[in-house]
């Protein structure tokens, strides 16, 4: 599981299971993708360190 933060406003973003912290996360929203990056930050969630991914940019789907 990872924590996604600083994303665009609107509908909530899903939580994700991820084996390798460090790989970027790309989430389809509307006509584009929200991109999240891992910068080495962890949060304590129930005594377990959970990677925190921060929103970095959005790309649009080419038509």
PDB file with SEQRES, HELIX, SHEET and CRYST1 records, atoms N, CA, C and O in Angstrom:
SEQRES   1 A   63  UNK UNK UNK UNK UNK UNK UNK UNK UNK UNK UNK UNK UNK          
SEQRES   2 A   63  UNK UNK UNK UNK UNK UNK UNK UNK UNK UNK UNK UNK UNK          
SEQRES   3 A   63  UNK UNK UNK UNK UNK UNK UNK UNK UNK UNK UNK UNK UNK          
SEQRES   4 A   63  UNK UNK UNK UNK UNK UNK UNK UNK UNK UNK UNK UNK UNK          
SEQRES   5 A   63  UNK UNK UNK UNK UNK UNK UNK UNK UNK UNK UNK                  
SHEET    1 AA1 4 UNK A   2  UNK A   5  0                                        
SHEET    2 AA1 4 UNK A  48  UNK A  60  1                                        
SHEET    3 AA1 4 UNK A  32  UNK A  45 -1                                        
SHEET    4 AA1 4 UNK A  25  UNK A  29 -1                                        
CRYST1    1.000    1.000    1.000  90.00  90.00  90.00 P 1           1          
ATOM      1  N   UNK A   1       0.839  -1.162   0.000  1.00  0.00           N  
ATOM      2  CA  UNK A   1       0.000   0.000   0.000  1.00  0.00           C  
ATOM      3  C   UNK A   1       0.889   1.232   0.000  1.00  0.00           C  
ATOM      4  O   UNK A   1       1.964   1.232   0.600  1.00  0.00           O  
ATOM      5  N   UNK A   2       0.440   2.275  -0.671  1.00  0.00           N  
ATOM      6  CA  UNK A   2       1.134   3.556  -0.673  1.00  0.00           C  
ATOM      7  C   UNK A   2       0.131   4.647  -0.348  1.00  0.00           C  
ATOM      8  O   UNK A   2      -1.079   4.430  -0.415  1.00  0.00           O  
ATOM      9  N   UNK A   3       0.634   5.814   0.003  1.00  0.00           N  
ATOM     10  CA  UNK A   3      -0.203   6.982   0.255  1.00  0.00           C  
ATOM     11  C   UNK A   3       0.057   7.976  -0.865  1.00  0.00           C  
ATOM     12  O   UNK A   3       1.209   8.289  -1.165  1.00  0.00           O  
ATOM     13  N   UNK A   4      -1.019   8.479  -1.492  1.00  0.00           N  
ATOM     14  CA  UNK A   4      -0.908   9.472  -2.552  1.00  0.00           C  
ATOM     15  C   UNK A   4      -1.306  10.822  -1.972  1.00  0.00           C  
ATOM     16  O   UNK A   4      -2.377  10.945  -1.378  1.00  0.00           O  
ATOM     17  N   UNK A   5      -0.456  11.843  -2.136  1.00  0.00           N  
ATOM     18  CA  UNK A   5      -0.746  13.167  -1.584  1.00  0.00           C  
ATOM     19  C   UNK A   5      -0.510  14.247  -2.626  1.00  0.00           C  
ATOM     20  O   UNK A   5       0.144  14.028  -3.645  1.00  0.00           O  
ATOM     21  N   UNK A   6      -1.067  15.431  -2.337  1.00  0.00           N  
ATOM     22  CA  UNK A   6      -0.896  16.633  -3.157  1.00  0.00           C  
ATOM     23  C   UNK A   6      -1.491  16.495  -4.547  1.00  0.00           C  
ATOM     24  O   UNK A   6      -1.085  17.211  -5.462  1.00  0.00           O  
ATOM     25  N   UNK A   7      -2.440  15.593  -4.724  1.00  0.00           N  
ATOM     26  CA  UNK A   7      -3.067  15.426  -6.025  1.00  0.00           C  
ATOM     27  C   UNK A   7      -4.047  16.542  -6.316  1.00  0.00           C  
ATOM     28  O   UNK A   7      -4.349  17.347  -5.435  1.00  0.00           O  
ATOM     29  N   UNK A   8      -4.548  16.601  -7.538  1.00  0.00           N  
ATOM     30  CA  UNK A   8      -5.524  17.618  -7.911  1.00  0.00           C  
ATOM     31  C   UNK A   8      -6.821  17.435  -7.131  1.00  0.00           C  
ATOM     32  O   UNK A   8      -7.140  16.338  -6.674  1.00  0.00           O  
ATOM     33  N   UNK A   9      -7.557  18.525  -6.991  1.00  0.00           N  
ATOM     34  CA  UNK A   9      -8.829  18.449  -6.272  1.00  0.00           C  
ATOM     35  C   UNK A   9      -9.857  17.713  -7.117  1.00  0.00           C  
ATOM     36  O   UNK A   9      -9.710  17.584  -8.333  1.00  0.00           O  
ATOM     37  N   UNK A  10     -10.886  17.241  -6.458  1.00  0.00           N  
ATOM     38  CA  UNK A  10     -11.929  16.506  -7.157  1.00  0.00           C  
ATOM     39  C   UNK A  10     -12.172  15.183  -6.472  1.00  0.00           C  
ATOM     40  O   UNK A  10     -12.047  15.072  -5.253  1.00  0.00           O  
ATOM     41  N   UNK A  11     -12.516  14.190  -7.248  1.00  0.00           N  
ATOM     42  CA  UNK A  11     -12.774  12.862  -6.698  1.00  0.00           C  
ATOM     43  C   UNK A  11     -11.527  12.307  -6.026  1.00  0.00           C  
ATOM     44  O   UNK A  11     -10.402  12.603  -6.428  1.00  0.00           O  
ATOM     45  N   UNK A  12     -11.746  11.498  -4.999  1.00  0.00           N  
ATOM     46  CA  UNK A  12     -10.624  10.868  -4.308  1.00  0.00           C  
ATOM     47  C   UNK A  12      -9.873   9.918  -5.222  1.00  0.00           C  
ATOM     48  O   UNK A  12     -10.433   9.363  -6.168  1.00  0.00           O  
ATOM     49  N   UNK A  13      -8.625   9.746  -4.928  1.00  0.00           N  
ATOM     50  CA  UNK A  13      -7.796   8.828  -5.699  1.00  0.00           C  
ATOM     51  C   UNK A  13      -7.719   7.494  -4.981  1.00  0.00           C  
ATOM     52  O   UNK A  13      -7.751   7.455  -3.751  1.00  0.00           O  
ATOM     53  N   UNK A  14      -7.617   6.405  -5.721  1.00  0.00           N  
ATOM     54  CA  UNK A  14      -7.561   5.086  -5.081  1.00  0.00           C  
ATOM     55  C   UNK A  14      -6.244   4.863  -4.346  1.00  0.00           C  
ATOM     56  O   UNK A  14      -5.227   5.476  -4.669  1.00  0.00           O  
ATOM     57  N   UNK A  15      -6.278   3.983  -3.361  1.00  0.00           N  
ATOM     58  CA  UNK A  15      -5.045   3.553  -2.711  1.00  0.00           C  
ATOM     59  C   UNK A  15      -4.470   2.432  -3.564  1.00  0.00           C  
ATOM     60  O   UNK A  15      -5.212   1.695  -4.214  1.00  0.00           O  
ATOM     61  N   UNK A  16      -3.169   2.306  -3.561  1.00  0.00           N  
ATOM     62  CA  UNK A  16      -2.520   1.323  -4.424  1.00  0.00           C  
ATOM     63  C   UNK A  16      -1.621   0.384  -3.651  1.00  0.00           C  
ATOM     64  O   UNK A  16      -0.942   0.785  -2.706  1.00  0.00           O  
ATOM     65  N   UNK A  17      -1.628  -0.871  -4.066  1.00  0.00           N  
ATOM     66  CA  UNK A  17      -0.650  -1.836  -3.563  1.00  0.00           C  
ATOM     67  C   UNK A  17       0.552  -1.752  -4.491  1.00  0.00           C  
ATOM     68  O   UNK A  17       0.400  -1.698  -5.711  1.00  0.00           O  
ATOM     69  N   UNK A  18       1.731  -1.740  -3.919  1.00  0.00           N  
ATOM     70  CA  UNK A  18       2.931  -1.573  -4.722  1.00  0.00           C  
ATOM     71  C   UNK A  18       4.055  -2.348  -4.063  1.00  0.00           C  
ATOM     72  O   UNK A  18       4.330  -2.153  -2.879  1.00  0.00           O  
ATOM     73  N   UNK A  19       4.707  -3.224  -4.811  1.00  0.00           N  
ATOM     74  CA  UNK A  19       5.799  -4.021  -4.261  1.00  0.00           C  
ATOM     75  C   UNK A  19       7.108  -3.238  -4.197  1.00  0.00           C  
ATOM     76  O   UNK A  19       7.869  -3.374  -3.239  1.00  0.00           O  
ATOM     77  N   UNK A  20       7.366  -2.427  -5.205  1.00  0.00           N  
ATOM     78  CA  UNK A  20       8.649  -1.741  -5.293  1.00  0.00           C  
ATOM     79  C   UNK A  20       8.459  -0.241  -5.121  1.00  0.00           C  
ATOM     80  O   UNK A  20       8.116   0.457  -6.076  1.00  0.00           O  
ATOM     81  N   UNK A  21       8.680   0.261  -3.902  1.00  0.00           N  
ATOM     82  CA  UNK A  21       8.611   1.702  -3.681  1.00  0.00           C  
ATOM     83  C   UNK A  21       9.666   2.351  -4.552  1.00  0.00           C  
ATOM     84  O   UNK A  21      10.812   1.902  -4.588  1.00  0.00           O  
ATOM     85  N   UNK A  22       9.299   3.367  -5.229  1.00  0.00           N  
ATOM     86  CA  UNK A  22      10.232   4.060  -6.109  1.00  0.00           C  
ATOM     87  C   UNK A  22       9.734   4.117  -7.534  1.00  0.00           C  
ATOM     88  O   UNK A  22      10.047   5.063  -8.257  1.00  0.00           O  
ATOM     89  N   UNK A  23       8.962   3.123  -7.959  1.00  0.00           N  
ATOM     90  CA  UNK A  23       8.389   3.162  -9.299  1.00  0.00           C  
ATOM     91  C   UNK A  23       7.297   4.226  -9.331  1.00  0.00           C  
ATOM     92  O   UNK A  23       6.478   4.285  -8.414  1.00  0.00           O  
ATOM     93  N   UNK A  24       7.262   5.075 -10.372  1.00  0.00           N  
ATOM     94  CA  UNK A  24       6.207   6.089 -10.467  1.00  0.00           C  
ATOM     95  C   UNK A  24       4.828   5.439 -10.557  1.00  0.00           C  
ATOM     96  O   UNK A  24       4.692   4.298 -10.998  1.00  0.00           O  
ATOM     97  N   UNK A  25       3.818   6.180 -10.136  1.00  0.00           N  
ATOM     98  CA  UNK A  25       2.430   5.720 -10.227  1.00  0.00           C  
ATOM     99  C   UNK A  25       1.707   6.615 -11.219  1.00  0.00           C  
ATOM    100  O   UNK A  25       1.846   7.837 -11.179  1.00  0.00           O  
ATOM    101  N   UNK A  26       0.941   6.009 -12.100  1.00  0.00           N  
ATOM    102  CA  UNK A  26       0.158   6.725 -13.106  1.00  0.00           C  
ATOM    103  C   UNK A  26      -1.291   6.282 -12.944  1.00  0.00           C  
ATOM    104  O   UNK A  26      -1.593   5.090 -13.006  1.00  0.00           O  
ATOM    105  N   UNK A  27      -2.193   7.254 -12.734  1.00  0.00           N  
ATOM    106  CA  UNK A  27      -3.602   6.947 -12.509  1.00  0.00           C  
ATOM    107  C   UNK A  27      -4.445   7.643 -13.568  1.00  0.00           C  
ATOM    108  O   UNK A  27      -4.350   8.857 -13.747  1.00  0.00           O  
ATOM    109  N   UNK A  28      -5.272   6.871 -14.269  1.00  0.00           N  
ATOM    110  CA  UNK A  28      -6.168   7.416 -15.278  1.00  0.00           C  
ATOM    111  C   UNK A  28      -7.285   8.193 -14.600  1.00  0.00           C  
ATOM    112  O   UNK A  28      -7.976   7.661 -13.732  1.00  0.00           O  
ATOM    113  N   UNK A  29      -7.465   9.459 -14.996  1.00  0.00           N  
ATOM    114  CA  UNK A  29      -8.554  10.306 -14.488  1.00  0.00           C  
ATOM    115  C   UNK A  29      -9.057  11.162 -15.627  1.00  0.00           C  
ATOM    116  O   UNK A  29      -8.329  12.001 -16.158  1.00  0.00           O  
ATOM    117  N   UNK A  30     -10.314  10.945 -16.002  1.00  0.00           N  
ATOM    118  CA  UNK A  30     -10.883  11.734 -17.091  1.00  0.00           C  
ATOM    119  C   UNK A  30     -10.122  11.494 -18.383  1.00  0.00           C  
ATOM    120  O   UNK A  30      -9.977  10.357 -18.833  1.00  0.00           O  
ATOM    121  N   UNK A  31      -9.631  12.597 -18.981  1.00  0.00           N  
ATOM    122  CA  UNK A  31      -8.930  12.491 -20.267  1.00  0.00           C  
ATOM    123  C   UNK A  31      -7.406  12.552 -20.116  1.00  0.00           C  
ATOM    124  O   UNK A  31      -6.699  12.964 -21.035  1.00  0.00           O  
ATOM    125  N   UNK A  32      -6.914  12.140 -18.950  1.00  0.00           N  
ATOM    126  CA  UNK A  32      -5.469  12.174 -18.749  1.00  0.00           C  
ATOM    127  C   UNK A  32      -5.017  11.281 -17.610  1.00  0.00           C  
ATOM    128  O   UNK A  32      -5.800  10.531 -17.029  1.00  0.00           O  
ATOM    129  N   UNK A  33      -3.742  11.382 -17.310  1.00  0.00           N  
ATOM    130  CA  UNK A  33      -3.136  10.599 -16.233  1.00  0.00           C  
ATOM    131  C   UNK A  33      -2.548  11.531 -15.184  1.00  0.00           C  
ATOM    132  O   UNK A  33      -1.882  12.513 -15.514  1.00  0.00           O  
ATOM    133  N   UNK A  34      -2.799  11.215 -13.919  1.00  0.00           N  
ATOM    134  CA  UNK A  34      -2.162  11.907 -12.809  1.00  0.00           C  
ATOM    135  C   UNK A  34      -0.896  11.127 -12.488  1.00  0.00           C  
ATOM    136  O   UNK A  34      -0.937   9.906 -12.343  1.00  0.00           O  
ATOM    137  N   UNK A  35       0.225  11.827 -12.378  1.00  0.00           N  
ATOM    138  CA  UNK A  35       1.520  11.183 -12.137  1.00  0.00           C  
ATOM    139  C   UNK A  35       1.994  11.479 -10.718  1.00  0.00           C  
ATOM    140  O   UNK A  35       1.995  12.626 -10.273  1.00  0.00           O  
ATOM    141  N   UNK A  36       2.393  10.428 -10.024  1.00  0.00           N  
ATOM    142  CA  UNK A  36       2.887  10.535  -8.654  1.00  0.00           C  
ATOM    143  C   UNK A  36       4.285   9.936  -8.588  1.00  0.00           C  
ATOM    144  O   UNK A  36       4.554   8.905  -9.203  1.00  0.00           O  
ATOM    145  N   UNK A  37       5.172  10.586  -7.840  1.00  0.00           N  
ATOM    146  CA  UNK A  37       6.558  10.133  -7.689  1.00  0.00           C  
ATOM    147  C   UNK A  37       6.871   9.901  -6.216  1.00  0.00           C  
ATOM    148  O   UNK A  37       6.306  10.546  -5.333  1.00  0.00           O  
ATOM    149  N   UNK A  38       7.778   8.972  -5.974  1.00  0.00           N  
ATOM    150  CA  UNK A  38       8.251   8.672  -4.623  1.00  0.00           C  
ATOM    151  C   UNK A  38       9.553   9.424  -4.394  1.00  0.00           C  
ATOM    152  O   UNK A  38      10.488   9.318  -5.188  1.00  0.00           O  
ATOM    153  N   UNK A  39       9.611  10.198  -3.284  1.00  0.00           N  
ATOM    154  CA  UNK A  39      10.798  11.004  -2.985  1.00  0.00           C  
ATOM    155  C   UNK A  39      11.497  10.549  -1.712  1.00  0.00           C  
ATOM    156  O   UNK A  39      12.245  11.317  -1.106  1.00  0.00           O  
ATOM    157  N   UNK A  40      11.259   9.302  -1.301  1.00  0.00           N  
ATOM    158  CA  UNK A  40      11.947   8.751  -0.138  1.00  0.00           C  
ATOM    159  C   UNK A  40      11.254   8.981   1.189  1.00  0.00           C  
ATOM    160  O   UNK A  40      11.822   8.678   2.239  1.00  0.00           O  
ATOM    161  N   UNK A  41      10.041   9.510   1.167  1.00  0.00           N  
ATOM    162  CA  UNK A  41       9.294   9.793   2.398  1.00  0.00           C  
ATOM    163  C   UNK A  41       8.397   8.608   2.757  1.00  0.00           C  
ATOM    164  O   UNK A  41       7.781   7.993   1.886  1.00  0.00           O  
ATOM    165  N   UNK A  42       8.336   8.301   4.046  1.00  0.00           N  
ATOM    166  CA  UNK A  42       7.457   7.244   4.547  1.00  0.00           C  
ATOM    167  C   UNK A  42       6.560   7.810   5.642  1.00  0.00           C  
ATOM    168  O   UNK A  42       6.955   8.725   6.363  1.00  0.00           O  
ATOM    169  N   UNK A  43       5.349   7.262   5.764  1.00  0.00           N  
ATOM    170  CA  UNK A  43       4.428   7.603   6.846  1.00  0.00           C  
ATOM    171  C   UNK A  43       4.192   6.349   7.677  1.00  0.00           C  
ATOM    172  O   UNK A  43       4.239   5.233   7.160  1.00  0.00           O  
ATOM    173  N   UNK A  44       3.940   6.540   8.961  1.00  0.00           N  
ATOM    174  CA  UNK A  44       3.651   5.422   9.866  1.00  0.00           C  
ATOM    175  C   UNK A  44       2.155   5.146   9.810  1.00  0.00           C  
ATOM    176  O   UNK A  44       1.353   6.009  10.168  1.00  0.00           O  
ATOM    177  N   UNK A  45       1.778   3.976   9.372  1.00  0.00           N  
ATOM    178  CA  UNK A  45       0.373   3.588   9.276  1.00  0.00           C  
ATOM    179  C   UNK A  45       0.197   2.276  10.019  1.00  0.00           C  
ATOM    180  O   UNK A  45       0.513   1.210   9.492  1.00  0.00           O  
ATOM    181  N   UNK A  46      -0.310   2.356  11.249  1.00  0.00           N  
ATOM    182  CA  UNK A  46      -0.497   1.158  12.060  1.00  0.00           C  
ATOM    183  C   UNK A  46       0.813   0.489  12.431  1.00  0.00           C  
ATOM    184  O   UNK A  46       0.880  -0.735  12.542  1.00  0.00           O  
ATOM    185  N   UNK A  47       1.855   1.285  12.623  1.00  0.00           N  
ATOM    186  CA  UNK A  47       3.149   0.724  12.990  1.00  0.00           C  
ATOM    187  C   UNK A  47       3.990   0.254  11.817  1.00  0.00           C  
ATOM    188  O   UNK A  47       5.101  -0.238  12.012  1.00  0.00           O  
ATOM    189  N   UNK A  48       3.482   0.395  10.612  1.00  0.00           N  
ATOM    190  CA  UNK A  48       4.207  -0.018   9.406  1.00  0.00           C  
ATOM    191  C   UNK A  48       4.609   1.213   8.593  1.00  0.00           C  
ATOM    192  O   UNK A  48       3.802   2.129   8.435  1.00  0.00           O  
ATOM    193  N   UNK A  49       5.839   1.253   8.075  1.00  0.00           N  
ATOM    194  CA  UNK A  49       6.219   2.364   7.196  1.00  0.00           C  
ATOM    195  C   UNK A  49       5.563   2.190   5.820  1.00  0.00           C  
ATOM    196  O   UNK A  49       5.674   1.134   5.197  1.00  0.00           O  
ATOM    197  N   UNK A  50       4.884   3.232   5.366  1.00  0.00           N  
ATOM    198  CA  UNK A  50       4.178   3.194   4.089  1.00  0.00           C  
ATOM    199  C   UNK A  50       4.756   4.297   3.196  1.00  0.00           C  
ATOM    200  O   UNK A  50       4.837   5.448   3.626  1.00  0.00           O  
ATOM    201  N   UNK A  51       5.158   3.968   1.960  1.00  0.00           N  
ATOM    202  CA  UNK A  51       5.709   4.989   1.067  1.00  0.00           C  
ATOM    203  C   UNK A  51       4.679   6.073   0.753  1.00  0.00           C  
ATOM    204  O   UNK A  51       3.503   5.784   0.534  1.00  0.00           O  
ATOM    205  N   UNK A  52       5.140   7.327   0.736  1.00  0.00           N  
ATOM    206  CA  UNK A  52       4.296   8.469   0.389  1.00  0.00           C  
ATOM    207  C   UNK A  52       4.697   8.935  -1.005  1.00  0.00           C  
ATOM    208  O   UNK A  52       5.851   9.290  -1.242  1.00  0.00           O  
ATOM    209  N   UNK A  53       3.741   8.930  -1.919  1.00  0.00           N  
ATOM    210  CA  UNK A  53       3.962   9.407  -3.278  1.00  0.00           C  
ATOM    211  C   UNK A  53       3.310  10.771  -3.419  1.00  0.00           C  
ATOM    212  O   UNK A  53       2.165  10.959  -3.009  1.00  0.00           O  
ATOM    213  N   UNK A  54       4.028  11.720  -3.993  1.00  0.00           N  
ATOM    214  CA  UNK A  54       3.513  13.069  -4.187  1.00  0.00           C  
ATOM    215  C   UNK A  54       3.190  13.290  -5.662  1.00  0.00           C  
ATOM    216  O   UNK A  54       3.911  12.858  -6.561  1.00  0.00           O  
ATOM    217  N   UNK A  55       2.061  13.991  -5.867  1.00  0.00           N  
ATOM    218  CA  UNK A  55       1.658  14.326  -7.225  1.00  0.00           C  
ATOM    219  C   UNK A  55       2.723  15.215  -7.843  1.00  0.00           C  
ATOM    220  O   UNK A  55       3.223  16.128  -7.186  1.00  0.00           O  
ATOM    221  N   UNK A  56       3.076  14.960  -9.100  1.00  0.00           N  
ATOM    222  CA  UNK A  56       4.089  15.801  -9.746  1.00  0.00           C  
ATOM    223  C   UNK A  56       3.579  16.474 -11.018  1.00  0.00           C  
ATOM    224  O   UNK A  56       3.949  17.617 -11.286  1.00  0.00           O  
ATOM    225  N   UNK A  57       2.743  15.803 -11.807  1.00  0.00           N  
ATOM    226  CA  UNK A  57       2.185  16.447 -12.997  1.00  0.00           C  
ATOM    227  C   UNK A  57       1.081  15.598 -13.604  1.00  0.00           C  
ATOM    228  O   UNK A  57       0.853  14.460 -13.195  1.00  0.00           O  
ATOM    229  N   UNK A  58       0.398  16.173 -14.589  1.00  0.00           N  
ATOM    230  CA  UNK A  58      -0.687  15.505 -15.298  1.00  0.00           C  
ATOM    231  C   UNK A  58      -0.348  15.492 -16.783  1.00  0.00           C  
ATOM    232  O   UNK A  58       0.179  16.467 -17.318  1.00  0.00           O  
ATOM    233  N   UNK A  59      -0.654  14.380 -17.440  1.00  0.00           N  
ATOM    234  CA  UNK A  59      -0.507  14.308 -18.892  1.00  0.00           C  
ATOM    235  C   UNK A  59      -1.872  14.033 -19.499  1.00  0.00           C  
ATOM    236  O   UNK A  59      -2.716  13.388 -18.879  1.00  0.00           O  
ATOM    237  N   UNK A  60      -2.083  14.519 -20.702  1.00  0.00           N  
ATOM    238  CA  UNK A  60      -3.343  14.286 -21.406  1.00  0.00           C  
ATOM    239  C   UNK A  60      -3.168  13.118 -22.363  1.00  0.00           C  
ATOM    240  O   UNK A  60      -2.078  12.870 -22.879  1.00  0.00           O  
ATOM    241  N   UNK A  61      -4.253  12.417 -22.585  1.00  0.00           N  
ATOM    242  CA  UNK A  61      -4.242  11.287 -23.517  1.00  0.00           C  
ATOM    243  C   UNK A  61      -4.315  11.837 -24.940  1.00  0.00           C  
ATOM    244  O   UNK A  61      -5.182  12.654 -25.247  1.00  0.00           O  
ATOM    245  N   UNK A  62      -3.413  11.394 -25.799  1.00  0.00           N  
ATOM    246  CA  UNK A  62      -3.417  11.825 -27.199  1.00  0.00           C  
ATOM    247  C   UNK A  62      -4.589  11.175 -27.922  1.00  0.00           C  
ATOM    248  O   UNK A  62      -4.907  10.005 -27.706  1.00  0.00           O  
ATOM    249  N   UNK A  63      -5.209  11.947 -28.767  1.00  0.00           N  
ATOM    250  CA  UNK A  63      -6.351  11.409 -29.517  1.00  0.00           C  
ATOM    251  C   UNK A  63      -5.985  11.108 -30.939  1.00  0.00           C  
ATOM    252  O   UNK A  63      -6.828  10.649 -31.710  1.00  0.00           O  
TER     253      UNK A  63                                                      
END                                                                             
